[in-house]
Amino acid sequence: MLFEKPFVRTFPSRAMSAMSKPEIAFARLPGIDPDEIIAHMSSPRVAEHMPLLTFDWNRAAVAKFVAAKEACWTRDGLGHWAILADGKYVGWGGFQKEGDEWDYGLVLKPDCFGLGTRISRQALDFAMADERIPYVTFLLPPSRKNLGALARLGARRVGEIDYDGATFLKYRLETTV
């Protein structure tokens, strides 16, 4: 359920037919029911690949999370979106400035994992049109074994990094033509 709609951005579908693929839209996180985010982030399947997810999600955790993501919008003019498919919340993701780099992340509900490549392509189209973003980085936990989508997007592995005590595989995708 959406509360407010402070920002919604829809993208033309790359779908072969509107009947076969949902319309993807990016909205701001404050417009999402906190209980939706709690249920999403409390899923063991989501936590499986999030080594920094070491706490229980409740309304206070959601408020802190949403405030932190909104602070990125205030500071950088860009941040994480709530991802909607046919108007229904399916996860969150977007860009966060880490030093001089723009990191892209996507966290979907387990029943929506199949939308990841499509959503990522739309988000990356956004990055390619934004002059501030010459390249995008991706940080993935070593538990992620299926990395073919990154290769298909054109990302290349640049190494491993430690982030808040956890090891991540770092990939980079050039966004300038």
One Martini backbone bead per residue (centre of mass of N, CA, C, O) as a GRO file, in nm:
protein
  177
    1MET     BB    1   0.096   0.036   0.023
    2LEU     BB    2   0.045   0.367  -0.042
    3PHE     BB    3   0.077   0.675   0.083
    4GLU     BB    4   0.273   0.859  -0.055
    5LYS     BB    5   0.372   1.062  -0.363
    6PRO     BB    6   0.660   1.234  -0.396
    7PHE     BB    7   0.771   1.011  -0.614
    8VAL     BB    8   0.733   0.919  -0.963
    9ARG     BB    9   0.898   0.694  -1.200
   10THR     BB   10   0.857   0.610  -1.522
   11PHE     BB   11   0.916   0.355  -1.771
   12PRO     BB   12   0.972   0.230  -2.050
   13SER     BB   13   0.903  -0.063  -2.176
   14ARG     BB   14   1.082  -0.366  -2.281
   15ALA     BB   15   0.846  -0.507  -2.351
   16MET     BB   16   0.668  -0.696  -2.574
   17SER     BB   17   0.423  -0.680  -2.364
   18ALA     BB   18   0.199  -0.556  -2.140
   19MET     BB   19   0.086  -0.843  -2.057
   20SER     BB   20   0.379  -0.985  -1.968
   21LYS     BB   21   0.467  -0.706  -1.822
   22PRO     BB   22   0.535  -0.501  -1.586
   23GLU     BB   23   0.525  -0.191  -1.465
   24ILE     BB   24   0.791   0.020  -1.398
   25ALA     BB   25   0.859   0.200  -1.088
   26PHE     BB   26   0.985   0.495  -0.924
   27ALA     BB   27   0.999   0.565  -0.579
   28ARG     BB   28   0.965   0.677  -0.269
   29LEU     BB   29   0.999   0.541   0.047
   30PRO     BB   30   0.785   0.712   0.219
   31GLY     BB   31   0.536   0.574   0.039
   32ILE     BB   32   0.580   0.319   0.216
   33ASP     BB   33   0.478   0.074   0.397
   34PRO     BB   34   0.647  -0.038   0.666
   35ASP     BB   35   0.535  -0.335   0.664
   36GLU     BB   36   0.651  -0.405   0.387
   37ILE     BB   37   0.949  -0.372   0.464
   38ILE     BB   38   0.957  -0.567   0.696
   39ALA     BB   39   0.878  -0.820   0.539
   40HIS     BB   40   1.102  -0.808   0.332
   41MET     BB   41   1.360  -0.780   0.541
   42SER     BB   42   1.265  -1.062   0.701
   43SER     BB   43   1.360  -1.242   0.487
   44PRO     BB   44   1.570  -1.506   0.454
   45ARG     BB   45   1.630  -1.472   0.145
   46VAL     BB   46   1.741  -1.186   0.175
   47ALA     BB   47   1.958  -1.229   0.408
   48GLU     BB   48   2.150  -1.436   0.267
   49HIS     BB   49   2.285  -1.165   0.087
   50MET     BB   50   2.315  -0.985   0.381
   51PRO     BB   51   2.571  -0.937   0.597
   52LEU     BB   52   2.453  -0.651   0.731
   53LEU     BB   53   2.200  -0.819   0.831
   54THR     BB   54   2.185  -0.803   1.204
   55PHE     BB   55   1.873  -0.731   1.233
   56ASP     BB   56   1.565  -0.640   1.327
   57TRP     BB   57   1.264  -0.558   1.184
   58ASN     BB   58   1.108  -0.242   1.238
   59ARG     BB   59   0.984   0.066   1.262
   60ALA     BB   60   1.254   0.192   1.351
   61ALA     BB   61   1.428   0.072   1.125
   62VAL     BB   62   1.271   0.198   0.893
   63ALA     BB   63   1.304   0.493   0.971
   64LYS     BB   64   1.614   0.491   0.956
   65PHE     BB   65   1.642   0.391   0.664
   66VAL     BB   66   1.476   0.612   0.521
   67ALA     BB   67   1.641   0.850   0.629
   68ALA     BB   68   1.911   0.764   0.499
   69LYS     BB   69   1.808   0.762   0.203
   70GLU     BB   70   1.706   1.060   0.203
   71ALA     BB   71   1.984   1.189   0.264
   72CYS     BB   72   2.100   1.125  -0.013
   73TRP     BB   73   1.912   1.308  -0.171
   74THR     BB   74   1.998   1.569  -0.030
   75ARG     BB   75   2.309   1.550  -0.081
   76ASP     BB   76   2.305   1.416  -0.409
   77GLY     BB   77   2.021   1.392  -0.579
   78LEU     BB   78   2.038   1.081  -0.500
   79GLY     BB   79   1.907   0.731  -0.472
   80HIS     BB   80   1.672   0.539  -0.333
   81TRP     BB   81   1.412   0.332  -0.432
   82ALA     BB   82   1.105   0.237  -0.487
   83ILE     BB   83   0.977  -0.058  -0.625
   84LEU     BB   84   0.743  -0.092  -0.894
   85ALA     BB   85   0.476  -0.324  -0.995
   86ASP     BB   86   0.194  -0.223  -1.086
   87GLY     BB   87   0.206  -0.046  -0.798
   88LYS     BB   88   0.382  -0.263  -0.649
   89TYR     BB   89   0.578  -0.354  -0.404
   90VAL     BB   90   0.923  -0.518  -0.466
   91GLY     BB   91   1.136  -0.295  -0.363
   92TRP     BB   92   1.482  -0.178  -0.352
   93GLY     BB   93   1.679   0.089  -0.515
   94GLY     BB   94   2.002   0.222  -0.637
   95PHE     BB   95   2.189   0.514  -0.558
   96GLN     BB   96   2.515   0.549  -0.389
   97LYS     BB   97   2.742   0.744  -0.244
   98GLU     BB   98   3.094   0.633  -0.243
   99GLY     BB   99   3.253   0.882  -0.236
  100ASP     BB  100   3.325   0.892  -0.589
  101GLU     BB  101   3.104   0.670  -0.603
  102TRP     BB  102   2.847   0.482  -0.767
  103ASP     BB  103   2.624   0.275  -0.611
  104TYR     BB  104   2.452  -0.026  -0.688
  105GLY     BB  105   2.129  -0.138  -0.565
  106LEU     BB  106   1.926  -0.449  -0.503
  107VAL     BB  107   1.609  -0.529  -0.324
  108LEU     BB  108   1.410  -0.805  -0.343
  109LYS     BB  109   1.158  -0.988  -0.343
  110PRO     BB  110   1.155  -1.320  -0.389
  111ASP     BB  111   0.900  -1.312  -0.601
  112CYS     BB  112   1.095  -1.078  -0.776
  113PHE     BB  113   1.378  -1.166  -0.885
  114GLY     BB  114   1.306  -1.173  -1.204
  115LEU     BB  115   1.325  -0.837  -1.223
  116GLY     BB  116   1.624  -0.741  -1.192
  117THR     BB  117   1.728  -0.687  -1.482
  118ARG     BB  118   1.510  -0.490  -1.569
  119ILE     BB  119   1.549  -0.281  -1.347
  120SER     BB  120   1.851  -0.233  -1.392
  121ARG     BB  121   1.833  -0.125  -1.679
  122GLN     BB  122   1.664   0.124  -1.603
  123ALA     BB  123   1.864   0.244  -1.400
  124LEU     BB  124   2.108   0.254  -1.601
  125ASP     BB  125   1.978   0.447  -1.797
  126PHE     BB  126   1.977   0.675  -1.596
  127ALA     BB  127   2.287   0.687  -1.550
  128MET     BB  128   2.364   0.742  -1.856
  129ALA     BB  129   2.199   1.031  -1.841
  130ASP     BB  130   2.403   1.104  -1.606
  131GLU     BB  131   2.681   1.308  -1.576
  132ARG     BB  132   2.770   1.218  -1.274
  133ILE     BB  133   2.788   0.906  -1.406
  134PRO     BB  134   3.058   0.730  -1.535
  135TYR     BB  135   3.006   0.505  -1.311
  136VAL     BB  136   2.933   0.179  -1.169
  137THR     BB  137   2.888   0.005  -0.870
  138PHE     BB  138   2.920  -0.331  -0.728
  139LEU     BB  139   2.816  -0.504  -0.426
  140LEU     BB  140   2.896  -0.846  -0.351
  141PRO     BB  141   2.857  -1.126  -0.209
  142PRO     BB  142   3.013  -1.435  -0.217
  143SER     BB  143   2.731  -1.593  -0.217
  144ARG     BB  144   2.716  -1.500  -0.501
  145LYS     BB  145   2.702  -1.705  -0.802
  146ASN     BB  146   2.503  -1.550  -0.999
  147LEU     BB  147   2.679  -1.330  -1.247
  148GLY     BB  148   2.570  -1.304  -1.547
  149ALA     BB  149   2.423  -1.029  -1.548
  150LEU     BB  150   2.674  -0.852  -1.523
  151ALA     BB  151   2.805  -0.940  -1.787
  152ARG     BB  152   2.566  -0.855  -1.972
  153LEU     BB  153   2.599  -0.547  -1.882
  154GLY     BB  154   2.941  -0.507  -1.862
  155ALA     BB  155   3.067  -0.591  -1.609
  156ARG     BB  156   3.362  -0.573  -1.399
  157ARG     BB  157   3.597  -0.705  -1.212
  158VAL     BB  158   3.802  -0.534  -0.937
  159GLY     BB  159   3.741  -0.700  -0.665
  160GLU     BB  160   3.789  -0.665  -0.315
  161ILE     BB  161   3.603  -0.563  -0.018
  162ASP     BB  162   3.570  -0.384   0.282
  163TYR     BB  163   3.246  -0.357   0.458
  164ASP     BB  164   3.173  -0.341   0.772
  165GLY     BB  165   3.330  -0.641   0.795
  166ALA     BB  166   3.269  -0.719   0.495
  167THR     BB  167   3.284  -0.908   0.208
  168PHE     BB  168   3.320  -0.788  -0.135
  169LEU     BB  169   3.232  -0.780  -0.459
  170LYS     BB  170   3.371  -0.582  -0.723
  171TYR     BB  171   3.205  -0.383  -0.964
  172ARG     BB  172   3.215  -0.236  -1.306
  173LEU     BB  173   3.033   0.027  -1.493
  174GLU     BB  174   3.019   0.190  -1.771
  175THR     BB  175   2.817   0.499  -1.868
  176THR     BB  176   2.978   0.600  -2.095
  177VAL     BB  177   2.999   0.650  -2.455
   0.00000   0.00000   0.00000
